[in-house]
């Protein structure tokens, strides 16, 4: 498709990939998805060792993110080089209605939750600080610092699940798919890199690695919140 050549960053991606085309190990080119699972398995083992021997939660978060990095990076690369027209489909009226309905419902729940949470925080601050505005500001910033990690973890979860949904629609669930919607122009002159990237951009691999990183991030956020509030 002619439009594929005009996707932003096409020249940069091909130029960068050309430098590593001959550097891929034979096993990775032959079994890209399996290589991703092996990488994730090593990250899980290191994560267990880290949880036993290292008390710093940051190390666990970094390891879980490293475990998801190959699959997420490959997925983002494929999505960045795929025009939206490759996912175009005729949405039914019922599907359109339910999509908008749940979007509005979710927004309403978040709004109500934020109002209730804000009121609870205000009451707690009034009880803890009384009429001391300086102490109130200090405790407010402490609460803010405790809440932010949870927000970041939730946004990370949204990113992961959205990417899983899109890449599953693009390439399916096969290790090296024969039928897919990925543009033919994507790394077409670099077959080894194309095979590795598409193989690593596997929805199951990204889902498992992403869920692992989300769980670790939420536990780390809970530790930060408990230490900050305490």
N, C-alpha and C positions, 0 to 999 in steps of 0.2 A: 504494500500500500504506500502511495506517495506521501501520505500524511505522516507515516512512521518516521520518515527522514527528518521531519521538522520538530520532533519532540525535543523539548529543552534539554540540553546536556548530551545530546546524542554523540556529537563529535568528541567531547571530553571523555565520555564513558568508553568509547571505542579506542581512543588514544591511550587511556590508562590501562585498559584491558590488554592491549597489544603488547605491553611491556611484560606482562606476566603469563602470556599465552603458553610459552614453552617451559614455565616453571612449575606447573601443576604436577604433583606426584601421580604416578600411573594409577595407584589404587583409588585416589580421590576422583580422578577422571572416570575411572571404571565404575565406581560405586559412590557417587557424590552424596546421596541421601544417607547411606550407611555410614559414611564418614562423618556426617553431621550427628548421627546418633552416637557414634563413638566419642566425638568431642563432648557431647552433652553428658555421656556417662562419666567421662573423666572429670568434668566439672562437678557432677554430683558427688563423686568420691572425694574430691578436694573440699567440697562444701561440708561433707560429713566430718572430715578431719578438722576443718576449720571450726566447726561447731563444738568439737570436743576439746581442742587445744587452744583456740583463740577466742577470747571473750568479746572482742570488738565486733559489733554487728556490721560495721562497714565492710569488713573483709568478706562476709557472707553475701552481702548485696552485690559487691563487685564480682565475685565468682559466679553468682547466678546470672548476672548480666552478661558476663563473658560466655556462659553456656548458651545463652540465647543469641549472642552477637552474630555468628555465621548465618543462621537461618533468617534472622530479622534483617541483617544487612542485605542478604541476597533478595529477600522479599521486597524490601524498599527499592532496591535497584530495578527489579522487574516492574514494580508498580510505577516507578518514576519514568520508565521508558515505554510505558504502554498508554496509548491515547485512550481517553474515556469511551470513545466509540466502540472499542473492543468489548465493552461490557454493556453496550446498549441493548435494551430489550423493552418490549411493550408491557408496561405495568398494568395490571387489571385494576378496575375501579375499586374492588374490594381490598386489594393489596395497598392501593394508594390511601384508602380510608384508614385502614388499620395502622399503616406507617405513621400517618399524621396524628391519629388518635393516641398511639402510645408515645409519640414524641411530646404531645401536649400533656399527657398524663405524667410522664416522667419529669417534665419541667415543673408542673404543679407540685409534685411530691418534693422535688428539690427545693422549691421556693418555700413551701410550708416548713420543711425541715430546717432551712436556714433561718427562718423567722423564729421557730421554737428554740433552736440552738442559740441564736443571738439573745433571746430573752433569758434563757437559762444562764448564759455567760454574764449578762448584766446583773442578774440577781446574785450570782456567786461573787462577782466583783464587789457589789455593794456590801455583802456580808463580810467579806475578807478584809476590805480596805477602809470601809466606813467613809469618812469625809476627807481622807488623804488622797488628793488627786495624783500625786507623784507615785505613790505606791500602787494606785489603780492602773496607771499607765504601764508600770513595770510588770505587773501581773498580767495585763492584757497582752503585752508583747510575748510573755512566756506562753500564754495560751495559744497565741498566733503561731509561735514556733513549734508548738506541739501538734497543731492541726495541719500545718503545711505538708509534712511528710505523708500524711494520709491522703491529701489531695493529689500529691504527685504520684503516689502509688495507684490511685484510682484512674488518673489520666493515663498512666502507663498501661493499665489493664485495658482501657478503651482502645488505645493504640494497637495493642497486641491482638485483641479480638477482631477489630476492624480489618487489620492486615490479614488475619487468618481467613476471614470471610471473602475478601477480595481475591487473595491468591488461590483459594479453592475454586472460585468461579473461573479464574483465568487458566489454570493448569490442571485442575483435577487433583486426584489423590495418588496417582501413580508415581513411582520413584523417578523415572525418566519418561514423561508422558509423550505419547506419539500424537495424540490429538489434544490441542489446546488453543487458546486465544492469544497467546503471546505473539507479538509482532514478528514476522519473518525477518525484519530488518534488525532485530535485537541481536547484536554480536554475531551477525551472520558470517562474517569472515574469520571469526575466532571460535571454531567449533568446540575446543576443549573448555575454554572459559564459559561459553554458553551452556554447555552440558553441566558444568560444576555449579554455576549460578542457579540454573533452573532446578537442578537436583537438590540443592540446599534450601531453596525457597519452597519447601514442602509444608503444607498446612498442618499435618500431624506433628512434625518436628517443631514447627514454630509454636503450635498450641501447647505441647508439653513443656518446652523450654520456657515459653512465656508464662504459663501458669506457675511453674516453679519460681521464676523470678518475682512474680506478683506475690506469691505466698511469703517468700523471704522478705520482700519489701514491706509487706504489711506487718510482719512480726517486728522488723526493724523500726517501723514507724510507731508501733505500740511501745517498744522499749524507749524510744525518744520521747514519746508523749508521757509515759509514766515517770521518767526521770525528770522531764521538764516541769511537770505539774507538781511532782513531789518536792 
